[in-house]
Amino acid sequence: MKIQALKNFGEKLEPWIVGVWLLYFFGLDASPLIVKIMKVGSYPILFFLIVGRLQRFAYFATRDISLLLLVGLAMMSVFWSAAPDFTSIETKAVLRATLFGVYLAMRFSMKEQMKLLAWVLGIGAVLSLFFALAMPSYGIHLDGDESTVGAWKGVFGFKNLFASLMTLAALLFLLIALDERKKRWLFWSLFCLSVVLLFLSKGKTAYSVFFVSLSLLPFHKFVKQHDKLRVFLMLIALLASGSAIVLVLSNIEFIVVDTLGKNMEFNGRMPIWTLIFNKILERPLLGYGVSGFWTSDEALYVLYNSWGEIALESGVRFNAHSGYLDLGLALGFLGFFLYAFNFFAVFTRTVNLWMATRSIDFFWILQVLVVFLLLNFTDSISILGTGSTWSIYVSMAISTAVQQTRMRKQRQLVNKVPVAG
């Protein structure tokens, strides 16, 4: 009796543990003590979450082979890393985030994941509003350059991360408000709050990503089984145009400077991207290892010849301001093409499942994939990261793979049933 009671208690406590994990590893701006506790405690917590389900966990973990190869390549990068000590530490965190993503796919259905993510992002939005108003020095950037001063970051580390999360939150609350009848007023309120916080973040790239993602909504209403090719081609065209919009907006300063010939202190990301791409070409196949570039002397040339020099002065680790370039630095063209192949496979699976079921769950996955695709042009999120965004991507990749396998088996069973005659 006591064992059963403990088991029931553990099952009720589990979603709360998962929610706290998700919120923290989204990039919560916490005290050093909390950071240390969470980093050290996350490994035993993960162990206890999966230890009783090892066989099922192994099944889910092996459903997406290209994802498995990508993570395996990241783990092996310690052998050729330009900074093996940093790579060793970072790959452990990447593995933790990956295993947590597998756990999410195994433990929760997509509908349950949506609801879990909704209350986590909802809490994050409400806390961000409270702390920005009550403690502006914590929730708002009060110093920095012109584009940063006055920008809200809420309870998270920096404004671009905050903007990305509020983009996801707004899209999720909108979908739930349109789909659910219960507590619709609550989700509409959270949607409005997320949109307001998004604009207060001054994340210009996130603005454009949000509006591009909104333009997907008509597809969900009018999608039909026999229009698969047309819908797929329209989605590709939308993503291509959305990518162009994001790239232009993120480099508008560079375009203006280059066109008008004026001198500006900050002239977009394009110059630093050029320097980074040249460094990728020095190690084109396997790169510098996970986190091996920006933590080694290899990065000095890029930093000293760009506005990245501010990172040397502040002691903050710099990044390429592009998830794709950071991936190229970490794992070379091999890693980049493995990820591109996996992303396209997940995207295709999701579109097929969405058109087959017309389920809001798969439409939500499609929107998340679009957000990740576009944001990674100008920010380093979700690709082999150590936090919740990578876990969400892993969970969605595996969830779609498992669901696709189930649907194929169902079709095979239906085809084998003899027709009464």
C-alpha beads as a LAMMPS data file, in Angstrom:
LAMMPS data file: protein, C-alpha beads

421 atoms
420 bonds

1 atom types
1 bond types

-500.0 500.0 xlo xhi
-500.0 500.0 ylo yhi
-500.0 500.0 zlo zhi

Masses

1 110.0

Atoms # bond

1 1 1 0.000 0.000 0.000
2 1 1 2.774 2.434 0.960
3 1 1 4.721 1.619 -2.209
4 1 1 1.653 2.296 -4.350
5 1 1 1.032 5.571 -2.493
6 1 1 4.619 6.656 -3.092
7 1 1 4.291 5.716 -6.745
8 1 1 1.118 7.791 -7.083
9 1 1 2.775 10.713 -5.337
10 1 1 5.773 10.471 -7.656
11 1 1 3.534 10.479 -10.732
12 1 1 1.762 13.613 -9.506
13 1 1 5.061 15.309 -8.638
14 1 1 6.736 14.411 -11.944
15 1 1 5.088 17.105 -14.144
16 1 1 6.066 19.761 -11.599
17 1 1 9.694 18.624 -11.638
18 1 1 9.647 18.658 -15.435
19 1 1 8.070 22.123 -15.469
20 1 1 10.704 23.590 -13.152
21 1 1 13.418 21.938 -15.276
22 1 1 12.000 23.433 -18.490
23 1 1 11.644 26.909 -17.025
24 1 1 15.137 26.994 -15.563
25 1 1 16.896 25.581 -18.619
26 1 1 15.131 28.023 -20.898
27 1 1 17.752 30.430 -19.563
28 1 1 16.404 31.708 -16.266
29 1 1 18.543 34.506 -14.840
30 1 1 19.156 32.990 -11.405
31 1 1 21.643 33.484 -8.576
32 1 1 24.970 31.582 -8.706
33 1 1 23.806 29.275 -5.901
34 1 1 20.656 28.238 -7.777
35 1 1 22.687 27.785 -10.972
36 1 1 25.072 25.442 -9.170
37 1 1 22.261 23.465 -7.527
38 1 1 20.372 23.043 -10.793
39 1 1 23.416 22.022 -12.805
40 1 1 24.575 19.464 -10.245
41 1 1 21.093 18.231 -9.350
42 1 1 19.842 17.884 -12.923
43 1 1 21.844 14.705 -13.594
44 1 1 20.474 12.594 -10.706
45 1 1 16.985 13.975 -11.411
46 1 1 17.253 12.839 -15.034
47 1 1 18.512 9.443 -13.895
48 1 1 15.494 8.893 -11.646
49 1 1 13.114 10.076 -14.372
50 1 1 14.270 7.415 -16.827
51 1 1 15.694 4.577 -14.708
52 1 1 12.379 2.752 -14.388
53 1 1 11.678 2.962 -18.115
54 1 1 15.022 1.987 -19.642
55 1 1 13.713 -0.391 -22.292
56 1 1 11.043 2.040 -23.487
57 1 1 13.543 4.887 -23.289
58 1 1 16.001 3.007 -25.503
59 1 1 13.244 2.408 -28.060
60 1 1 12.386 6.119 -28.272
61 1 1 16.035 7.213 -28.295
62 1 1 16.725 5.176 -31.442
63 1 1 13.699 6.265 -33.501
64 1 1 15.537 9.092 -35.327
65 1 1 18.862 7.822 -36.681
66 1 1 20.101 11.090 -38.192
67 1 1 19.492 12.864 -34.874
68 1 1 21.372 10.066 -33.110
69 1 1 24.302 10.496 -35.508
70 1 1 24.361 14.264 -34.984
71 1 1 24.468 13.947 -31.198
72 1 1 27.077 11.189 -31.484
73 1 1 29.249 13.439 -33.650
74 1 1 28.951 16.190 -31.034
75 1 1 30.025 13.795 -28.286
76 1 1 33.040 12.663 -30.315
77 1 1 34.137 16.235 -31.090
78 1 1 36.147 16.310 -27.859
79 1 1 38.817 14.316 -29.745
80 1 1 39.474 17.108 -32.284
81 1 1 38.349 20.131 -30.274
82 1 1 40.426 23.304 -30.180
83 1 1 39.488 23.517 -26.470
84 1 1 38.916 19.921 -25.279
85 1 1 38.355 20.865 -21.625
86 1 1 35.455 23.149 -22.517
87 1 1 34.113 20.668 -25.068
88 1 1 34.132 17.883 -22.482
89 1 1 32.003 19.962 -20.109
90 1 1 29.685 21.281 -22.807
91 1 1 28.987 17.932 -24.463
92 1 1 27.847 16.486 -21.135
93 1 1 25.281 19.292 -20.909
94 1 1 24.237 18.728 -24.543
95 1 1 23.766 15.025 -23.792
96 1 1 21.693 15.898 -20.721
97 1 1 19.417 18.170 -22.796
98 1 1 19.141 15.469 -25.479
99 1 1 18.208 12.729 -23.014
100 1 1 15.657 15.026 -21.421
101 1 1 14.120 15.597 -24.850
102 1 1 13.877 11.825 -25.363
103 1 1 12.242 11.548 -21.945
104 1 1 9.645 14.205 -22.864
105 1 1 8.713 12.317 -26.040
106 1 1 8.498 9.049 -24.127
107 1 1 6.564 10.346 -21.114
108 1 1 4.123 12.879 -22.591
109 1 1 1.920 12.949 -25.678
110 1 1 2.188 16.039 -27.889
111 1 1 -1.070 17.367 -26.454
112 1 1 0.340 16.959 -22.943
113 1 1 3.621 18.587 -23.999
114 1 1 1.690 21.571 -25.355
115 1 1 -0.163 22.016 -22.063
116 1 1 3.012 21.561 -20.024
117 1 1 4.844 24.104 -22.129
118 1 1 1.881 26.481 -21.920
119 1 1 1.926 26.725 -18.142
120 1 1 5.734 26.931 -18.053
121 1 1 5.813 29.808 -20.557
122 1 1 2.779 31.358 -18.878
123 1 1 4.560 31.406 -15.528
124 1 1 7.653 32.802 -17.245
125 1 1 5.621 35.606 -18.834
126 1 1 3.824 36.561 -15.602
127 1 1 7.061 36.488 -13.580
128 1 1 8.773 38.588 -16.248
129 1 1 6.058 41.233 -16.051
130 1 1 6.203 41.286 -12.252
131 1 1 9.992 41.534 -11.927
132 1 1 10.378 44.063 -14.732
133 1 1 7.916 46.365 -12.958
134 1 1 9.005 45.623 -9.377
135 1 1 12.774 45.330 -10.012
136 1 1 13.657 47.147 -13.262
137 1 1 17.381 46.608 -12.692
138 1 1 16.727 42.849 -12.920
139 1 1 14.044 42.635 -15.593
140 1 1 15.096 45.455 -17.949
141 1 1 18.412 46.242 -19.643
142 1 1 19.391 49.611 -18.154
143 1 1 22.742 49.910 -19.938
144 1 1 24.334 48.873 -23.205
145 1 1 24.037 50.228 -26.746
146 1 1 21.036 52.073 -28.189
147 1 1 19.290 48.890 -29.301
148 1 1 19.553 47.345 -25.817
149 1 1 18.848 50.125 -23.309
150 1 1 15.260 49.913 -22.110
151 1 1 14.705 46.473 -23.633
152 1 1 12.892 44.008 -21.399
153 1 1 14.451 40.635 -20.651
154 1 1 12.128 39.568 -17.862
155 1 1 13.417 36.716 -15.710
156 1 1 15.667 35.444 -18.495
157 1 1 19.295 36.082 -19.361
158 1 1 19.051 38.578 -22.221
159 1 1 16.545 40.299 -24.475
160 1 1 16.886 38.148 -27.605
161 1 1 16.270 34.978 -25.605
162 1 1 13.289 36.632 -23.941
163 1 1 11.936 37.720 -27.338
164 1 1 12.312 34.196 -28.726
165 1 1 10.448 32.652 -25.793
166 1 1 7.646 35.224 -25.961
167 1 1 7.284 34.447 -29.674
168 1 1 6.785 30.768 -28.855
169 1 1 4.487 31.657 -25.958
170 1 1 2.266 33.943 -28.053
171 1 1 1.879 31.351 -30.815
172 1 1 1.128 28.568 -28.331
173 1 1 -1.463 30.571 -26.371
174 1 1 -3.133 31.650 -29.612
175 1 1 -3.458 28.053 -30.820
176 1 1 -4.856 26.857 -27.492
177 1 1 -7.286 29.799 -27.320
178 1 1 -8.586 28.950 -30.813
179 1 1 -8.780 25.203 -30.095
180 1 1 -9.974 24.986 -26.475
181 1 1 -13.342 26.010 -25.077
182 1 1 -12.431 25.852 -21.405
183 1 1 -10.607 28.837 -19.912
184 1 1 -10.384 30.490 -23.315
185 1 1 -10.290 33.915 -21.655
186 1 1 -7.131 32.902 -19.783
187 1 1 -5.262 31.887 -22.929
188 1 1 -6.367 35.013 -24.798
189 1 1 -5.067 37.075 -21.855
190 1 1 -1.745 35.225 -21.887
191 1 1 -1.534 35.673 -25.656
192 1 1 -1.981 39.446 -25.295
193 1 1 0.558 39.573 -22.458
194 1 1 3.118 37.606 -24.510
195 1 1 2.693 39.904 -27.521
196 1 1 3.158 43.002 -25.333
197 1 1 6.276 41.499 -23.729
198 1 1 7.595 40.523 -27.153
199 1 1 7.456 44.123 -28.331
200 1 1 8.901 45.421 -25.064
201 1 1 11.912 43.141 -25.625
202 1 1 12.901 45.164 -28.726
203 1 1 13.746 41.882 -30.469
204 1 1 13.296 43.041 -34.062
205 1 1 14.123 39.659 -35.565
206 1 1 11.597 37.986 -33.257
207 1 1 8.929 40.448 -34.460
208 1 1 9.354 39.324 -38.048
209 1 1 9.484 35.643 -37.068
210 1 1 6.258 36.059 -35.109
211 1 1 4.403 37.579 -38.065
212 1 1 5.762 35.000 -40.520
213 1 1 4.601 32.236 -38.157
214 1 1 1.166 33.850 -37.851
215 1 1 0.809 33.633 -41.621
216 1 1 0.748 29.827 -41.257
217 1 1 -2.664 29.920 -39.545
218 1 1 -4.760 29.912 -42.758
219 1 1 -2.971 26.710 -43.808
220 1 1 -4.363 24.877 -40.789
221 1 1 -7.915 25.912 -41.569
222 1 1 -7.908 25.003 -45.244
223 1 1 -5.474 22.086 -45.467
224 1 1 -6.845 19.085 -47.363
225 1 1 -5.499 15.611 -47.885
226 1 1 -5.406 15.812 -51.691
227 1 1 -3.610 19.172 -51.671
228 1 1 -0.417 17.765 -50.104
229 1 1 2.025 18.827 -52.817
230 1 1 0.501 22.273 -53.196
231 1 1 0.487 22.921 -49.451
232 1 1 4.052 21.650 -49.091
233 1 1 5.316 23.891 -51.918
234 1 1 3.476 26.884 -50.467
235 1 1 5.066 26.220 -47.081
236 1 1 8.530 26.075 -48.656
237 1 1 7.858 29.354 -50.493
238 1 1 6.666 30.967 -47.253
239 1 1 9.786 29.799 -45.402
240 1 1 12.045 31.082 -48.180
241 1 1 10.418 34.512 -48.132
242 1 1 10.403 34.526 -44.316
243 1 1 14.111 33.676 -44.245
244 1 1 14.833 36.542 -46.633
245 1 1 12.847 38.956 -44.441
246 1 1 14.710 37.878 -41.299
247 1 1 18.124 38.185 -42.986
248 1 1 17.353 41.623 -44.399
249 1 1 15.980 42.989 -41.119
250 1 1 18.890 41.630 -39.087
251 1 1 21.406 43.267 -41.430
252 1 1 19.566 46.466 -42.297
253 1 1 22.351 48.576 -40.818
254 1 1 24.903 46.850 -43.034
255 1 1 22.724 47.276 -46.113
256 1 1 22.210 50.983 -45.443
257 1 1 25.910 51.538 -44.803
258 1 1 26.957 49.590 -47.878
259 1 1 24.438 51.405 -50.074
260 1 1 24.922 54.931 -48.779
261 1 1 28.618 54.673 -48.004
262 1 1 28.224 56.070 -44.506
263 1 1 30.271 55.092 -41.483
264 1 1 28.459 53.571 -38.503
265 1 1 29.873 52.002 -35.364
266 1 1 27.592 48.974 -35.598
267 1 1 27.000 47.842 -39.159
268 1 1 25.105 44.561 -38.928
269 1 1 26.111 40.950 -38.644
270 1 1 27.311 40.411 -42.200
271 1 1 30.952 41.508 -41.677
272 1 1 31.434 39.236 -38.666
273 1 1 29.678 36.380 -40.468
274 1 1 32.210 36.712 -43.288
275 1 1 35.097 36.394 -40.836
276 1 1 33.483 33.389 -39.185
277 1 1 32.827 31.620 -42.471
278 1 1 36.481 32.022 -43.386
279 1 1 37.421 30.361 -40.088
280 1 1 35.012 27.501 -40.842
281 1 1 36.839 26.960 -44.145
282 1 1 40.058 26.416 -42.189
283 1 1 38.479 23.311 -40.579
284 1 1 35.694 22.498 -43.025
285 1 1 34.978 18.839 -42.277
286 1 1 34.667 18.522 -38.493
287 1 1 35.061 22.067 -37.165
288 1 1 36.598 23.070 -33.838
289 1 1 34.484 20.882 -31.541
290 1 1 31.419 21.811 -29.488
291 1 1 32.209 25.182 -27.837
292 1 1 35.781 24.711 -29.047
293 1 1 36.048 27.838 -31.158
294 1 1 34.932 30.721 -28.936
295 1 1 36.818 29.321 -25.906
296 1 1 40.149 29.015 -27.750
297 1 1 42.691 31.339 -29.332
298 1 1 41.161 30.489 -32.711
299 1 1 38.475 33.106 -32.036
300 1 1 40.861 36.003 -31.379
301 1 1 41.218 36.999 -35.027
302 1 1 37.438 37.295 -35.394
303 1 1 37.019 39.157 -32.117
304 1 1 39.822 41.660 -32.698
305 1 1 38.599 42.478 -36.206
306 1 1 34.934 43.051 -35.399
307 1 1 32.597 44.488 -32.797
308 1 1 33.009 41.128 -31.047
309 1 1 35.934 42.755 -29.261
310 1 1 33.456 43.883 -26.595
311 1 1 33.294 40.232 -25.480
312 1 1 36.988 40.350 -24.594
313 1 1 36.440 43.425 -22.465
314 1 1 33.375 42.065 -20.663
315 1 1 34.624 38.481 -20.297
316 1 1 31.413 37.080 -21.808
317 1 1 31.671 34.200 -24.259
318 1 1 30.834 35.451 -27.737
319 1 1 28.785 33.623 -30.372
320 1 1 28.254 33.869 -34.112
321 1 1 24.760 35.379 -33.785
322 1 1 23.712 32.568 -36.100
323 1 1 22.962 29.039 -34.979
324 1 1 24.004 27.692 -38.364
325 1 1 27.422 29.343 -38.302
326 1 1 27.996 28.242 -34.710
327 1 1 27.118 24.707 -35.786
328 1 1 29.612 24.992 -38.642
329 1 1 32.282 26.171 -36.217
330 1 1 31.524 23.307 -33.840
331 1 1 31.095 20.357 -36.221
332 1 1 32.042 21.610 -39.682
333 1 1 30.095 20.896 -42.842
334 1 1 29.502 17.299 -41.748
335 1 1 27.618 18.448 -38.662
336 1 1 25.774 21.146 -40.596
337 1 1 24.524 18.744 -43.270
338 1 1 23.554 16.147 -40.669
339 1 1 21.429 18.757 -38.901
340 1 1 19.987 20.065 -42.184
341 1 1 19.035 16.520 -43.195
342 1 1 17.443 15.860 -39.808
343 1 1 15.535 19.159 -39.792
344 1 1 14.152 18.527 -43.270
345 1 1 13.156 14.983 -42.266
346 1 1 11.362 16.243 -39.142
347 1 1 9.711 19.033 -41.129
348 1 1 8.493 16.593 -43.806
349 1 1 7.214 14.109 -41.198
350 1 1 5.377 16.882 -39.397
351 1 1 3.698 18.180 -42.556
352 1 1 2.606 14.665 -43.526
353 1 1 1.221 13.929 -40.052
354 1 1 -0.495 17.304 -39.892
355 1 1 -2.195 16.840 -43.266
356 1 1 -3.157 13.267 -42.420
357 1 1 -4.677 14.083 -39.017
358 1 1 -5.401 17.848 -39.202
359 1 1 -4.383 17.822 -35.547
360 1 1 -3.497 21.028 -33.740
361 1 1 -0.607 19.129 -32.101
362 1 1 1.291 18.670 -35.352
363 1 1 0.454 22.185 -36.509
364 1 1 2.071 23.406 -33.284
365 1 1 5.211 21.395 -34.063
366 1 1 5.248 22.929 -37.539
367 1 1 5.104 26.426 -36.067
368 1 1 7.917 25.675 -33.613
369 1 1 10.084 24.335 -36.434
370 1 1 9.458 27.507 -38.446
371 1 1 10.377 29.678 -35.438
372 1 1 13.581 27.700 -34.830
373 1 1 14.488 27.748 -38.521
374 1 1 14.139 31.520 -38.819
375 1 1 15.556 32.536 -35.436
376 1 1 18.721 30.516 -36.008
377 1 1 19.645 32.775 -38.889
378 1 1 20.403 35.551 -36.414
379 1 1 20.566 33.876 -32.984
380 1 1 22.158 30.712 -31.634
381 1 1 19.246 28.755 -30.195
382 1 1 17.943 25.184 -30.272
383 1 1 20.824 23.555 -32.230
384 1 1 22.803 21.197 -29.977
385 1 1 22.196 23.539 -27.076
386 1 1 22.398 22.786 -23.382
387 1 1 18.930 24.070 -22.536
388 1 1 15.232 23.475 -23.016
389 1 1 14.973 24.676 -26.626
390 1 1 17.181 21.797 -27.794
391 1 1 15.199 19.387 -25.573
392 1 1 11.976 20.558 -27.235
393 1 1 13.439 20.032 -30.699
394 1 1 14.614 16.518 -29.762
395 1 1 11.213 15.698 -28.287
396 1 1 9.400 16.855 -31.415
397 1 1 11.772 14.984 -33.716
398 1 1 11.253 11.731 -31.820
399 1 1 7.516 12.225 -31.254
400 1 1 6.905 12.654 -34.988
401 1 1 9.104 9.642 -35.811
402 1 1 7.212 7.423 -33.346
403 1 1 3.822 8.654 -34.538
404 1 1 4.757 8.085 -38.171
405 1 1 5.766 4.498 -37.354
406 1 1 2.469 3.929 -35.539
407 1 1 0.434 5.258 -38.459
408 1 1 2.295 3.018 -40.913
409 1 1 1.587 -0.034 -38.745
410 1 1 -2.081 0.925 -38.532
411 1 1 -2.293 1.194 -42.332
412 1 1 -0.642 -2.210 -42.708
413 1 1 -3.164 -3.755 -40.304
414 1 1 -6.063 -2.131 -42.140
415 1 1 -4.756 -3.402 -45.489
416 1 1 -4.474 -6.959 -44.102
417 1 1 -8.070 -7.075 -42.864
418 1 1 -10.047 -9.218 -45.337
419 1 1 -13.030 -7.549 -46.970
420 1 1 -16.322 -9.354 -46.315
421 1 1 -17.777 -10.576 -49.529

Bonds

1 1 1 2
2 1 2 3
3 1 3 4
4 1 4 5
5 1 5 6
6 1 6 7
7 1 7 8
8 1 8 9
9 1 9 10
10 1 10 11
11 1 11 12
12 1 12 13
13 1 13 14
14 1 14 15
15 1 15 16
16 1 16 17
17 1 17 18
18 1 18 19
19 1 19 20
20 1 20 21
21 1 21 22
22 1 22 23
23 1 23 24
24 1 24 25
25 1 25 26
26 1 26 27
27 1 27 28
28 1 28 29
29 1 29 30
30 1 30 31
31 1 31 32
32 1 32 33
33 1 33 34
34 1 34 35
35 1 35 36
36 1 36 37
37 1 37 38
38 1 38 39
39 1 39 40
40 1 40 41
41 1 41 42
42 1 42 43
43 1 43 44
44 1 44 45
45 1 45 46
46 1 46 47
47 1 47 48
48 1 48 49
49 1 49 50
50 1 50 51
51 1 51 52
52 1 52 53
53 1 53 54
54 1 54 55
55 1 55 56
56 1 56 57
57 1 57 58
58 1 58 59
59 1 59 60
60 1 60 61
61 1 61 62
62 1 62 63
63 1 63 64
64 1 64 65
65 1 65 66
66 1 66 67
67 1 67 68
68 1 68 69
69 1 69 70
70 1 70 71
71 1 71 72
72 1 72 73
73 1 73 74
74 1 74 75
75 1 75 76
76 1 76 77
77 1 77 78
78 1 78 79
79 1 79 80
80 1 80 81
81 1 81 82
82 1 82 83
83 1 83 84
84 1 84 85
85 1 85 86
86 1 86 87
87 1 87 88
88 1 88 89
89 1 89 90
90 1 90 91
91 1 91 92
92 1 92 93
93 1 93 94
94 1 94 95
95 1 95 96
96 1 96 97
97 1 97 98
98 1 98 99
99 1 99 100
100 1 100 101
101 1 101 102
102 1 102 103
103 1 103 104
104 1 104 105
105 1 105 106
106 1 106 107
107 1 107 108
108 1 108 109
109 1 109 110
110 1 110 111
111 1 111 112
112 1 112 113
113 1 113 114
114 1 114 115
115 1 115 116
116 1 116 117
117 1 117 118
118 1 118 119
119 1 119 120
120 1 120 121
121 1 121 122
122 1 122 123
123 1 123 124
124 1 124 125
125 1 125 126
126 1 126 127
127 1 127 128
128 1 128 129
129 1 129 130
130 1 130 131
131 1 131 132
132 1 132 133
133 1 133 134
134 1 134 135
135 1 135 136
136 1 136 137
137 1 137 138
138 1 138 139
139 1 139 140
140 1 140 141
141 1 141 142
142 1 142 143
143 1 143 144
144 1 144 145
145 1 145 146
146 1 146 147
147 1 147 148
148 1 148 149
149 1 149 150
150 1 150 151
151 1 151 152
152 1 152 153
153 1 153 154
154 1 154 155
155 1 155 156
156 1 156 157
157 1 157 158
158 1 158 159
159 1 159 160
160 1 160 161
161 1 161 162
162 1 162 163
163 1 163 164
164 1 164 165
165 1 165 166
166 1 166 167
167 1 167 168
168 1 168 169
169 1 169 170
170 1 170 171
171 1 171 172
172 1 172 173
173 1 173 174
174 1 174 175
175 1 175 176
176 1 176 177
177 1 177 178
178 1 178 179
179 1 179 180
180 1 180 181
181 1 181 182
182 1 182 183
183 1 183 184
184 1 184 185
185 1 185 186
186 1 186 187
187 1 187 188
188 1 188 189
189 1 189 190
190 1 190 191
191 1 191 192
192 1 192 193
193 1 193 194
194 1 194 195
195 1 195 196
196 1 196 197
197 1 197 198
198 1 198 199
199 1 199 200
200 1 200 201
201 1 201 202
202 1 202 203
203 1 203 204
204 1 204 205
205 1 205 206
206 1 206 207
207 1 207 208
208 1 208 209
209 1 209 210
210 1 210 211
211 1 211 212
212 1 212 213
213 1 213 214
214 1 214 215
215 1 215 216
216 1 216 217
217 1 217 218
218 1 218 219
219 1 219 220
220 1 220 221
221 1 221 222
222 1 222 223
223 1 223 224
224 1 224 225
225 1 225 226
226 1 226 227
227 1 227 228
228 1 228 229
229 1 229 230
230 1 230 231
231 1 231 232
232 1 232 233
233 1 233 234
234 1 234 235
235 1 235 236
236 1 236 237
237 1 237 238
238 1 238 239
239 1 239 240
240 1 240 241
241 1 241 242
242 1 242 243
243 1 243 244
244 1 244 245
245 1 245 246
246 1 246 247
247 1 247 248
248 1 248 249
249 1 249 250
250 1 250 251
251 1 251 252
252 1 252 253
253 1 253 254
254 1 254 255
255 1 255 256
256 1 256 257
257 1 257 258
258 1 258 259
259 1 259 260
260 1 260 261
261 1 261 262
262 1 262 263
263 1 263 264
264 1 264 265
265 1 265 266
266 1 266 267
267 1 267 268
268 1 268 269
269 1 269 270
270 1 270 271
271 1 271 272
272 1 272 273
273 1 273 274
274 1 274 275
275 1 275 276
276 1 276 277
277 1 277 278
278 1 278 279
279 1 279 280
280 1 280 281
281 1 281 282
282 1 282 283
283 1 283 284
284 1 284 285
285 1 285 286
286 1 286 287
287 1 287 288
288 1 288 289
289 1 289 290
290 1 290 291
291 1 291 292
292 1 292 293
293 1 293 294
294 1 294 295
295 1 295 296
296 1 296 297
297 1 297 298
298 1 298 299
299 1 299 300
300 1 300 301
301 1 301 302
302 1 302 303
303 1 303 304
304 1 304 305
305 1 305 306
306 1 306 307
307 1 307 308
308 1 308 309
309 1 309 310
310 1 310 311
311 1 311 312
312 1 312 313
313 1 313 314
314 1 314 315
315 1 315 316
316 1 316 317
317 1 317 318
318 1 318 319
319 1 319 320
320 1 320 321
321 1 321 322
322 1 322 323
323 1 323 324
324 1 324 325
325 1 325 326
326 1 326 327
327 1 327 328
328 1 328 329
329 1 329 330
330 1 330 331
331 1 331 332
332 1 332 333
333 1 333 334
334 1 334 335
335 1 335 336
336 1 336 337
337 1 337 338
338 1 338 339
339 1 339 340
340 1 340 341
341 1 341 342
342 1 342 343
343 1 343 344
344 1 344 345
345 1 345 346
346 1 346 347
347 1 347 348
348 1 348 349
349 1 349 350
350 1 350 351
351 1 351 352
352 1 352 353
353 1 353 354
354 1 354 355
355 1 355 356
356 1 356 357
357 1 357 358
358 1 358 359
359 1 359 360
360 1 360 361
361 1 361 362
362 1 362 363
363 1 363 364
364 1 364 365
365 1 365 366
366 1 366 367
367 1 367 368
368 1 368 369
369 1 369 370
370 1 370 371
371 1 371 372
372 1 372 373
373 1 373 374
374 1 374 375
375 1 375 376
376 1 376 377
377 1 377 378
378 1 378 379
379 1 379 380
380 1 380 381
381 1 381 382
382 1 382 383
383 1 383 384
384 1 384 385
385 1 385 386
386 1 386 387
387 1 387 388
388 1 388 389
389 1 389 390
390 1 390 391
391 1 391 392
392 1 392 393
393 1 393 394
394 1 394 395
395 1 395 396
396 1 396 397
397 1 397 398
398 1 398 399
399 1 399 400
400 1 400 401
401 1 401 402
402 1 402 403
403 1 403 404
404 1 404 405
405 1 405 406
406 1 406 407
407 1 407 408
408 1 408 409
409 1 409 410
410 1 410 411
411 1 411 412
412 1 412 413
413 1 413 414
414 1 414 415
415 1 415 416
416 1 416 417
417 1 417 418
418 1 418 419
419 1 419 420
420 1 420 421
